[in-house]
Amino acid sequence: MLSSTLPSSTLPSSVLPTRSPSPRRRAARVLAATATGGLLLVGAALPASAHVHAVPDTTAAGGYSVVTVRVPNESDTASTVRLVLTLPQDTPFSFVAVKPVPGWAAQVTEDPLPTPVTTDGATVTRAPHTVTWTADPGGGIAPGQFQEFDLDLGPLPAAGTRVLLPTVQTYSDGEVSSWTEPSAPGEAEPESPAPEFETTAAVADDDASPVAATTGTTTAGATTTGSTEGPDVLARVLGGAGLALGVLALALAVRGRTRRG
């Protein structure tokens, strides 16, 4: 299986890492890591550090996923004004759509693939390569804020494929944070990890649907029959008992009048 890790030599020149996070930001991460026990418990449910990461709504191989790229601003004085995300080229996506974000312009760039890829019996030689978001003048992600950018893409590669989405974040003061380092399973998170997710087994909708439909129909039929016949039989029994009691009461009344006469 091909890995989707992109070495720096395959990245477009416009998204090559230019500078690592500043010492100020590294120091902030160290302070965060040595916070009090209470803060550590709160942080345990959050990502290891505040960085750009991707959250897919589904990871099933062969399907399409809306991937949310969450971008926090780590600067105390500057705004994030540009974001460039690189898509995998060894397991390319044939479809990429961008959800509009107010105050931002988005552009998907398509490039020739380093090596042609066969998908669904067709040979693909070009595919979407980068997605660039640019803030409107005077806008961007201000200090203390974050922004989410949604991508609809697919089809997803085979199950077990790590999909890396190296991202470069540019600030209004010219500083650049390159989130491009792949993480190694079982090892500590790198200084500037790339957003990523791993695909899972395809969902067998065609096999599951008929079974579910049959089961649902059978269950519904049994429930309907039980709910109809049960009350009907009970009503008949109660009705017969009531009629018998009425006849008995009438007989007793007639007998009483006869004795008095």
C-alpha positions as CSV (number, residue, x, y, z in Angstrom):
1,M,0.0,0.0,0.0
2,L,1.3,3.4,-0.9
3,S,1.9,5.9,1.9
4,S,0.5,9.3,1.6
5,T,3.4,11.0,3.4
6,L,4.7,13.8,1.3
7,P,8.4,14.5,1.4
8,S,9.4,18.1,1.2
9,S,10.7,17.7,-2.3
10,T,7.1,17.0,-3.5
11,L,5.7,20.1,-2.0
12,P,5.1,23.1,-4.3
13,S,7.6,25.9,-3.7
14,S,4.8,28.1,-2.5
15,V,4.2,25.7,0.5
16,L,7.7,24.6,1.4
17,P,8.4,25.1,5.1
18,T,10.1,28.5,5.6
19,R,10.4,28.9,9.3
20,S,9.6,26.7,12.4
21,P,7.4,28.1,15.1
22,S,9.1,30.9,17.0
23,P,10.9,30.3,20.3
24,R,8.1,32.3,22.0
25,R,5.6,29.7,20.8
26,R,7.8,26.8,21.8
27,A,8.2,28.3,25.3
28,A,4.4,28.7,25.5
29,R,4.0,25.0,24.7
30,V,6.6,24.0,27.4
31,L,4.7,26.1,29.9
32,A,1.4,24.5,28.9
33,A,2.9,21.1,29.3
34,T,4.1,21.9,32.9
35,A,0.8,23.4,34.0
36,T,-0.8,22.3,37.3
37,G,-2.4,18.9,37.7
38,G,-6.0,20.4,37.3
39,L,-5.1,22.0,34.0
40,L,-3.5,18.8,32.8
41,L,-6.7,16.9,33.5
42,V,-8.6,19.4,31.5
43,G,-6.1,19.4,28.7
44,A,-6.1,15.6,28.5
45,A,-9.4,15.7,26.4
46,L,-7.9,18.2,24.0
47,P,-5.2,17.9,21.2
48,A,-1.6,17.6,22.5
49,S,-0.9,21.1,21.4
50,A,-2.7,24.0,19.7
51,H,-1.9,23.4,16.0
52,V,-3.7,23.0,12.7
53,H,-5.4,19.7,12.5
54,A,-8.0,17.9,10.4
55,V,-11.3,16.3,11.5
56,P,-13.0,14.1,9.0
57,D,-16.7,13.4,9.3
58,T,-16.1,9.9,7.9
59,T,-13.0,7.8,7.1
60,A,-14.6,4.9,5.2
61,A,-12.5,3.9,2.2
62,G,-14.0,4.6,-1.2
63,G,-16.4,7.2,0.2
64,Y,-16.4,11.0,0.4
65,S,-15.7,13.0,3.5
66,V,-16.1,16.5,4.7
67,V,-12.8,17.3,6.4
68,T,-12.8,20.2,8.8
69,V,-9.4,22.0,9.0
70,R,-9.3,23.7,12.3
71,V,-6.8,26.6,12.5
72,P,-6.0,28.3,15.8
73,N,-4.0,31.5,15.9
74,E,-0.9,31.1,18.1
75,S,0.3,34.7,17.8
76,D,-0.2,37.3,20.5
77,T,0.0,40.3,18.1
78,A,-0.6,39.1,14.5
79,S,-3.5,37.6,12.6
80,T,-3.4,34.5,10.4
81,V,-4.0,35.8,6.8
82,R,-3.1,32.8,4.6
83,L,-3.3,29.1,4.7
84,V,-2.0,26.6,2.1
85,L,-2.9,22.9,2.4
86,T,-1.3,20.3,0.3
87,L,-3.3,17.2,-0.9
88,P,-1.7,13.8,-1.3
89,Q,-0.4,12.9,-4.8
90,D,0.3,9.2,-4.5
91,T,-3.3,8.6,-3.4
92,P,-4.9,11.7,-5.1
93,F,-8.5,12.9,-4.7
94,S,-10.4,13.2,-7.9
95,F,-13.0,15.5,-6.3
96,V,-12.3,18.5,-4.0
97,A,-14.8,21.2,-3.1
98,V,-14.4,24.1,-0.7
99,K,-17.1,25.5,1.6
100,P,-17.2,29.3,1.4
101,V,-15.9,31.1,4.5
102,P,-17.0,34.7,4.9
103,G,-13.9,37.0,4.7
104,W,-11.8,34.5,2.9
105,A,-11.1,33.6,-0.7
106,A,-10.3,29.9,-1.6
107,Q,-8.5,28.5,-4.6
108,V,-8.0,24.8,-5.5
109,T,-4.9,24.3,-7.7
110,E,-4.6,21.2,-9.9
111,D,-1.2,19.9,-11.0
112,P,0.2,16.9,-12.9
113,L,0.8,13.9,-10.7
114,P,4.4,12.7,-10.3
115,T,3.3,9.2,-11.3
116,P,0.0,8.4,-13.1
117,V,-2.5,6.6,-10.8
118,T,-5.2,4.2,-11.9
119,T,-8.6,4.8,-10.3
120,D,-11.8,2.9,-11.2
121,G,-10.2,1.6,-14.3
122,A,-9.1,5.0,-15.5
123,T,-5.6,6.5,-15.5
124,V,-5.4,9.8,-13.8
125,T,-2.5,12.1,-14.7
126,R,-3.7,15.3,-13.0
127,A,-5.4,16.0,-9.6
128,P,-6.0,18.7,-7.1
129,H,-2.7,19.5,-5.4
130,T,-3.2,22.5,-3.1
131,V,-6.0,24.5,-1.5
132,T,-5.2,28.1,-0.6
133,W,-7.3,30.3,1.6
134,T,-6.5,34.1,1.7
135,A,-8.1,36.5,4.1
136,D,-9.7,39.7,2.8
137,P,-7.6,42.9,3.5
138,G,-7.8,43.8,7.1
139,G,-9.3,40.4,8.0
140,G,-8.0,37.0,9.1
141,I,-7.9,35.0,12.3
142,A,-7.2,37.4,15.2
143,P,-5.1,36.5,18.3
144,G,-7.1,34.3,20.6
145,Q,-9.4,33.0,17.9
146,F,-9.6,30.1,15.5
147,Q,-11.3,29.4,12.2
148,E,-12.6,26.2,10.6
149,F,-12.3,25.5,6.8
150,D,-14.3,22.6,5.3
151,L,-13.3,20.5,2.4
152,D,-15.5,17.9,0.7
153,L,-13.2,15.4,-0.9
154,G,-12.9,11.8,-2.2
155,P,-13.0,9.1,-2.9
156,L,-10.9,8.1,0.1
157,P,-8.0,5.6,-0.5
158,A,-7.9,2.0,0.7
159,A,-8.4,1.2,4.4
160,G,-5.4,1.8,6.6
161,T,-4.0,4.7,4.5
162,R,-2.7,7.6,6.4
163,V,-3.8,10.8,4.6
164,L,-1.4,13.6,5.4
165,L,-2.5,17.2,4.7
166,P,0.7,19.4,5.2
167,T,-0.3,22.9,5.9
168,V,1.5,26.3,5.9
169,Q,0.1,29.1,8.1
170,T,1.1,32.7,7.3
171,Y,0.7,35.6,9.7
172,S,0.1,39.3,9.0
173,D,3.6,40.1,10.4
174,G,5.3,37.8,7.9
175,E,5.9,34.9,10.2
176,V,5.2,31.4,8.9
177,S,4.3,28.2,10.7
178,S,4.8,25.0,8.7
179,W,2.7,22.1,9.9
180,T,4.3,19.5,7.7
181,E,6.0,16.9,9.8
182,P,4.5,13.4,9.7
183,S,3.8,11.7,13.1
184,A,5.3,8.3,13.8
185,P,3.0,5.8,15.5
186,G,4.0,5.2,19.1
187,E,6.4,8.2,19.2
188,A,6.1,11.6,20.6
189,E,4.3,14.2,18.5
190,P,6.8,16.2,16.4
191,E,7.2,20.0,16.8
192,S,5.1,20.9,13.8
193,P,2.8,17.9,13.0
194,A,1.0,17.8,9.8
195,P,-2.8,17.4,9.9
196,E,-3.7,13.8,9.1
197,F,-6.3,11.0,9.5
198,E,-6.4,7.3,8.7
199,T,-9.0,5.6,6.5
200,T,-11.1,2.7,7.7
201,A,-12.9,-0.2,6.0
202,A,-15.5,0.6,3.5
203,V,-19.2,0.5,4.6
204,A,-21.1,-2.3,2.9
205,D,-24.4,-0.5,2.4
206,D,-25.6,-2.8,-0.4
207,D,-25.2,-5.9,1.8
208,A,-26.7,-4.3,4.9
209,S,-29.7,-2.5,3.5
210,P,-31.8,-5.5,2.3
211,V,-31.2,-7.3,5.7
212,A,-32.1,-4.2,7.6
213,A,-35.2,-3.6,5.4
214,T,-36.4,-7.2,5.9
215,T,-35.7,-7.2,9.6
216,G,-37.5,-3.8,10.0
217,T,-40.5,-5.0,8.0
218,T,-40.8,-8.2,10.0
219,T,-40.4,-6.5,13.3
220,A,-42.9,-3.8,12.4
221,G,-45.4,-6.5,11.2
222,A,-45.0,-8.5,14.4
223,T,-45.5,-5.4,16.5
224,T,-48.6,-4.3,14.5
225,T,-50.2,-7.8,14.7
226,G,-49.5,-8.0,18.4
227,S,-50.8,-4.6,19.1
228,T,-54.0,-5.2,17.0
229,E,-55.0,-8.7,18.1
230,G,-54.1,-8.3,21.8
231,P,-56.5,-5.4,22.5
232,D,-59.2,-6.9,20.2
233,V,-59.3,-10.2,22.1
234,L,-59.3,-8.4,25.5
235,A,-62.1,-6.1,24.4
236,R,-64.2,-9.2,23.3
237,V,-63.6,-10.9,26.7
238,L,-64.5,-7.8,28.6
239,G,-67.5,-7.1,26.5
240,G,-68.8,-10.7,27.0
241,A,-68.3,-10.5,30.7
242,G,-70.1,-7.2,30.9
243,L,-73.1,-8.6,28.9
244,A,-73.3,-11.6,31.3
245,L,-73.2,-9.3,34.3
246,G,-76.0,-7.2,32.8
247,V,-78.2,-10.2,32.1
248,L,-77.6,-11.5,35.7
249,A,-78.5,-8.1,37.2
250,L,-81.7,-7.9,35.1
251,A,-82.7,-11.5,36.2
252,L,-82.1,-10.6,39.9
253,A,-84.2,-7.4,39.5
254,V,-87.1,-9.3,37.9
255,R,-87.0,-12.0,40.6
256,G,-87.1,-9.4,43.3
257,R,-90.2,-7.7,41.9
258,T,-91.9,-11.1,41.5
259,R,-91.4,-11.9,45.2
260,R,-92.7,-8.5,46.3
261,G,-95.8,-9.0,44.1
